Amino acid sequence: MKPFFEKVSNNPYLRAIRDGFVSCIPVILFSSLFILVACVPEIFGYKWPDDISSVLWLAYNGSMGILSLLMVATIAKSLTGSINHKLPKLRQINDTSVMIVSIICLLLLAVEPIKGGWSADFMGSKGLLSAFVVAFLVPNIYKFFVSRDITIKLPDEVPHFIAQTFADLIPLSAAVFLFWLGSILFKNATGMLFSAWILEFFKPLFVAADGYIGIAIIYGAMAMFWFVGIHGPSIVEPAVTAIYIANIEANLQIVTAVGRASIIPVCFAVNEPILFGAPIVLNPVLFFPFIAAPIANVWIFKFFVDNLGMNSFIYILPWTTPAPIGLVIATGFAKLAFVLAPQMASMYDELKHDCDEKGVKSATTSGREYVGLTRDPDKALDFALALMAH
């Protein structure tokens, strides 16, 4: 099974979503900081004056508010890179042109034109599914023309950057024309903007991912991939990126009014198997608790949200934020988070006791050491081998 899942994790489309999302993480984190400043004081009864509040939200709307435009460009660029690896060196696709055209096509397909410009309704997280469609199609339209050498050619004496401009003209025109025509036909046929229609189409999936079974599948799948030695989030995260970002956006709007929200967690943890003990990988003794623990964690969290009225996640924080602190901050300092957070403290002593009984080696690291090991595979391997030698 492992070779099959490795092929899945290396799928160029899934990898493009992952890389595109990673490229936009700084923007997401930046916008979350302004949400914290704008919203957290209200929890303690202080409300910013309207002029200050509008300035704070301006930074958010100018970053997270155009997330779809940013991600369609970064995903398309990543996919173009994968396609170029399979094309001859003399017939490469211009990734910069693909990024620009992808933004244009997303505007044509998924954003409502209004007097004097474009509506911002689907430029943010609501337009992510449409962004995926555009980012997958535009590079392949370019591939069709470039691989067949259907481009405008200029004499060799013409500078390369000028020649490239004309070489991009045919695939660029074809992509824009197809999306322009497609958007007109689609709206006439359905009476809906494509971005609104695709959200409605996948609405059952959003609802399912918000339930106990849905989050059990998501987090159980991550743990399962980790168990066989594969980076779980690299497979699962691209498939649910649009869902959890859109749900976080909805959480922010709902929590302002009623103080509770839906449940897709804000970030995916990075848990390299080598760091919490190579014996976990393919170890039948630890299989069940390793799969069950993350499911139990998210179910407990969902119980606090659904039944006790605690906020769900409304801010996106760096993955290195310590779990108890991150839980409190990401839920907008919800009172019940202070009750739940201590339960997320390290259970190393209990784990070590159980491992010792089974003759399994266990280890712990400091936060700084952990981060260092994740960035240095050779050092991480030496760390594990040294533990196993004792």
C-alpha positions in Angstrom: 0.0 0.0 0.0 2.9 2.4 0.8 4.0 2.7 -2.9 0.5 3.5 -3.9 0.0 6.2 -1.3 3.5 7.7 -2.1 2.2 8.1 -5.7 -0.9 9.8 -4.4 1.2 12.2 -2.3 3.3 13.0 -5.4 0.3 13.7 -7.6 1.1 17.0 -9.3 -2.4 18.4 -8.7 -2.4 17.6 -5.0 1.2 18.9 -4.7 0.2 22.1 -6.5 -2.6 22.7 -4.0 -0.2 22.0 -1.1 2.6 24.3 -2.5 0.1 27.0 -3.4 -1.3 27.0 0.1 2.1 27.0 1.7 3.1 30.0 -0.4 0.0 31.9 1.0 0.5 30.9 4.6 2.4 34.2 5.4 -0.6 36.2 4.0 -3.0 34.1 6.1 -1.0 34.5 9.3 -0.6 38.2 8.6 -4.3 38.7 8.2 -5.0 36.7 11.4 -2.9 39.1 13.4 -5.2 42.0 12.4 -8.3 39.9 13.3 -6.8 39.3 16.8 -6.2 43.0 17.3 -9.7 43.9 15.9 -11.7 41.2 17.7 -10.0 40.1 20.9 -10.7 43.4 22.9 -14.4 42.9 22.3 -14.2 39.6 24.3 -13.3 41.7 27.3 -16.0 44.3 26.7 -13.9 46.9 24.8 -15.0 48.0 21.3 -12.6 49.8 19.0 -13.9 53.2 17.6 -15.4 52.7 14.1 -12.5 54.5 12.4 -9.8 52.3 14.0 -11.9 49.2 13.5 -12.3 50.0 9.8 -8.5 50.5 9.4 -7.8 47.1 11.1 -10.3 45.3 8.9 -8.8 47.0 5.8 -5.6 45.1 6.3 -7.6 41.8 6.6 -9.7 42.5 3.5 -6.6 43.4 1.5 -4.9 40.1 2.3 -7.3 37.3 3.3 -10.0 39.0 1.4 -8.3 38.2 -1.9 -7.0 34.8 -1.0 -8.5 33.1 -4.0 -6.7 35.4 -6.4 -3.4 34.7 -4.6 -3.9 30.9 -4.5 -5.0 30.5 -8.1 -1.7 32.1 -9.1 0.5 30.1 -6.7 -1.3 26.8 -7.5 -1.1 27.4 -11.2 2.6 28.2 -11.0 3.3 25.0 -9.0 1.4 22.9 -11.5 3.2 24.6 -14.4 6.5 23.7 -12.8 5.4 20.0 -12.7 4.4 20.1 -16.4 7.6 21.8 -17.4 9.6 18.9 -16.0 8.0 16.7 -18.6 8.4 19.1 -21.5 11.6 19.5 -23.7 13.8 22.3 -22.4 13.2 24.3 -25.6 9.4 24.2 -25.1 8.9 25.4 -21.6 5.7 27.1 -20.3 6.1 30.7 -19.0 4.9 30.3 -15.4 4.6 34.1 -14.9 2.2 34.3 -17.9 0.2 31.4 -16.4 -0.1 33.1 -13.1 -1.4 36.3 -14.7 -3.8 34.5 -17.0 -5.1 32.4 -14.1 -6.1 35.5 -12.1 -7.8 36.9 -15.2 -9.7 33.7 -15.8 -10.8 33.4 -12.2 -12.2 36.9 -12.4 -14.1 36.0 -15.5 -15.4 32.7 -14.2 -16.0 33.2 -10.5 -16.2 36.9 -9.6 -19.4 39.0 -10.1 -18.8 42.2 -12.1 -20.3 45.3 -10.6 -20.4 48.9 -11.7 -16.9 50.2 -11.6 -15.1 46.9 -10.8 -15.6 43.5 -9.3 -17.5 42.2 -6.3 -15.2 41.0 -3.5 -17.7 38.2 -2.4 -15.8 35.4 -4.1 -12.3 36.8 -4.0 -11.6 35.4 -0.6 -12.1 31.9 0.8 -15.4 31.4 -0.9 -13.7 31.4 -4.2 -11.1 28.7 -3.4 -12.9 25.8 -5.1 -13.2 27.9 -8.3 -9.5 28.8 -7.9 -8.7 25.1 -7.9 -10.6 24.6 -11.2 -8.9 27.5 -12.9 -5.5 26.7 -11.6 -5.8 23.1 -12.9 -7.1 24.1 -16.4 -5.0 27.1 -17.4 -1.6 25.3 -17.2 -3.0 22.5 -19.3 -4.3 24.9 -21.9 -0.8 26.3 -22.1 0.6 22.8 -22.3 -1.7 22.0 -25.3 -0.3 24.8 -27.4 3.3 24.9 -26.2 3.9 21.1 -26.5 2.6 21.3 -30.0 4.7 24.4 -30.8 1.5 26.3 -31.6 3.0 29.7 -30.8 4.0 32.9 -32.5 7.7 32.6 -33.5 10.0 35.6 -34.1 13.5 35.6 -35.6 16.4 34.6 -33.4 17.7 38.2 -33.5 14.8 39.3 -31.4 15.6 39.6 -27.7 14.3 36.6 -25.7 12.0 38.6 -23.4 10.2 40.1 -26.4 10.0 36.8 -28.2 8.5 35.2 -25.1 5.8 37.8 -25.0 4.6 36.9 -28.5 5.0 33.2 -27.8 2.6 33.5 -24.9 0.0 35.3 -27.0 -1.8 32.3 -28.5 -2.2 30.2 -25.3 -3.0 33.3 -23.3 -5.8 34.3 -25.8 -7.2 30.8 -25.9 -7.4 30.5 -22.1 -9.0 33.8 -21.6 -11.4 33.3 -24.5 -12.5 29.8 -23.2 -13.1 31.1 -19.7 -14.9 34.2 -20.9 -17.2 32.1 -23.1 -17.6 29.4 -20.5 -18.7 31.9 -17.8 -21.3 33.4 -20.1 -22.7 30.0 -21.1 -22.6 28.6 -17.6 -24.5 31.6 -16.1 -27.1 31.5 -18.9 -27.6 27.8 -18.3 -27.8 27.8 -14.5 -28.7 31.3 -13.6 -25.8 31.3 -11.1 -22.2 32.4 -11.0 -19.9 29.4 -11.2 -18.3 30.1 -7.8 -21.7 30.2 -6.1 -22.8 27.0 -7.9 -19.7 25.0 -7.0 -20.1 26.0 -3.3 -23.7 24.8 -3.4 -22.7 21.6 -5.2 -20.1 20.7 -2.5 -22.3 22.0 0.4 -23.0 18.4 1.6 -19.3 17.8 1.8 -18.8 20.9 3.9 -21.6 19.7 6.2 -20.2 16.2 6.4 -16.7 17.4 7.2 -18.2 19.4 10.1 -19.6 16.2 11.8 -18.1 13.6 14.1 -17.7 11.1 11.3 -16.2 13.7 8.9 -13.5 14.9 11.3 -12.8 11.3 12.3 -12.1 10.4 8.7 -9.9 13.4 8.2 -7.7 13.0 11.3 -7.8 9.2 11.2 -6.6 9.3 7.7 -3.7 11.6 8.6 -2.7 9.3 11.5 -3.0 6.2 9.2 -0.6 7.7 6.6 1.8 8.7 9.3 1.7 5.1 10.6 3.0 3.7 7.3 5.7 6.3 7.2 4.1 8.8 4.9 3.6 12.5 5.6 -0.2 12.4 6.3 -1.0 16.1 5.8 0.6 16.1 2.4 -2.1 13.7 1.2 -5.1 14.8 3.3 -4.5 18.6 3.5 -4.8 19.4 -0.2 -8.2 17.6 -0.3 -9.7 19.6 2.5 -7.9 22.9 2.3 -10.8 24.8 0.7 -13.2 23.3 3.3 -11.3 24.2 6.4 -10.3 27.7 5.2 -13.9 28.5 4.2 -15.2 27.2 7.5 -12.7 29.3 9.5 -14.0 32.3 7.5 -17.5 31.3 8.4 -16.5 30.8 12.0 -15.2 34.4 12.2 -18.5 35.8 10.9 -20.7 33.5 13.1 -18.7 33.9 16.3 -19.1 37.7 16.2 -22.9 37.2 16.5 -23.5 34.0 18.6 -20.2 33.0 20.0 -19.9 29.6 18.5 -19.0 28.1 15.1 -18.4 25.0 13.1 -15.5 22.7 13.6 -12.8 22.3 11.0 -9.6 22.9 12.9 -7.4 25.8 11.8 -4.1 24.0 11.0 -2.7 20.5 10.4 -0.1 19.4 12.8 3.3 18.3 11.5 4.3 15.1 13.3 7.3 13.5 11.7 7.3 9.9 12.7 11.0 9.8 13.4 10.6 12.4 16.2 8.1 10.7 18.3 9.8 7.4 18.0 10.5 5.3 14.9 8.9 2.3 16.7 5.5 3.9 16.1 5.8 3.4 12.3 4.3 0.0 11.4 4.3 -1.0 15.1 1.1 -3.0 15.7 1.3 -2.4 19.5 0.8 1.4 19.0 -1.5 1.2 16.0 -4.8 1.6 17.7 -3.9 4.4 20.1 -2.0 6.3 17.4 -5.1 6.3 15.2 -7.6 6.8 17.9 -5.9 9.6 19.8 -6.3 12.4 17.2 -9.9 11.3 16.6 -10.7 11.4 20.3 -9.0 14.9 20.5 -11.1 16.4 17.8 -14.3 14.8 19.1 -13.7 16.2 22.5 -13.1 19.6 20.9 -16.3 19.3 18.9 -18.3 18.4 22.0 -17.0 21.6 23.7 -18.1 23.6 20.6 -21.5 22.0 19.9 -22.7 21.2 23.4 -21.0 23.6 25.7 -21.0 26.7 23.5 -17.2 27.2 23.1 -15.9 29.1 20.1 -14.3 27.0 17.4 -11.1 28.2 15.7 -11.4 31.7 14.2 -7.7 32.6 13.8 -4.9 30.9 12.0 -1.7 30.6 14.0 1.8 29.2 13.1 2.0 25.4 13.4 4.8 25.8 16.0 2.5 27.5 18.5 2.3 25.3 21.6 -1.0 23.5 21.6 -2.5 24.8 24.9 -1.6 28.4 24.0 -2.7 28.0 20.4 -6.1 26.6 21.5 -6.8 29.6 23.7 -5.7 32.2 21.2 -7.3 30.5 18.1 -10.7 30.3 19.8 -10.7 34.0 20.6 -9.8 33.5 24.3 -13.0 31.5 24.8 -13.5 30.8 28.5 -14.0 27.1 28.0 -10.7 26.9 26.1 -8.9 27.6 29.4 -10.6 24.4 30.7 -9.8 22.3 27.7 -6.2 23.6 27.1 -4.6 21.9 30.1 -5.8 18.6 28.8 -3.5 19.1 25.8 -0.4 19.2 28.0 2.3 16.6 27.4 1.4 13.0 28.3 5.0 11.8 28.0 5.2 10.2 31.4 2.2 8.1 30.7 3.4 7.3 27.2 6.8 6.3 28.5 5.3 4.0 31.2 3.3 2.2 28.6 6.2 2.0 26.2 8.5 0.6 28.9 6.0 -2.1 29.6 6.0 -3.1 26.0 9.8 -2.8 25.6 9.4 0.2 23.2 11.9 3.0 23.1 10.4 6.5 23.8 11.9 9.9 23.8 11.1 13.6 24.1 12.7 16.8 22.8 12.6 20.5 23.5 10.6 22.7 21.2 13.7 24.3 19.6 15.3 20.9 19.2 12.1 19.5 17.6 12.0 22.3 15.0 15.7 21.8 14.3 15.2 18.1 13.7 12.3 18.6 11.3 14.6 20.8 9.1 17.6 18.4 9.2 16.7 14.8 8.2 20.2 13.5 8.7 20.3 14.9 12.2 16.9 13.5 12.9 18.0 10.1 11.9 21.2 10.3 14.0 19.0 11.4 16.9 16.8 8.3 16.5 19.7 5.9 16.0 21.4 7.3 19.1 18.3 6.6 21.2 18.0 3.1 19.8 21.7 2.4 20.7 21.1 3.0 24.4 
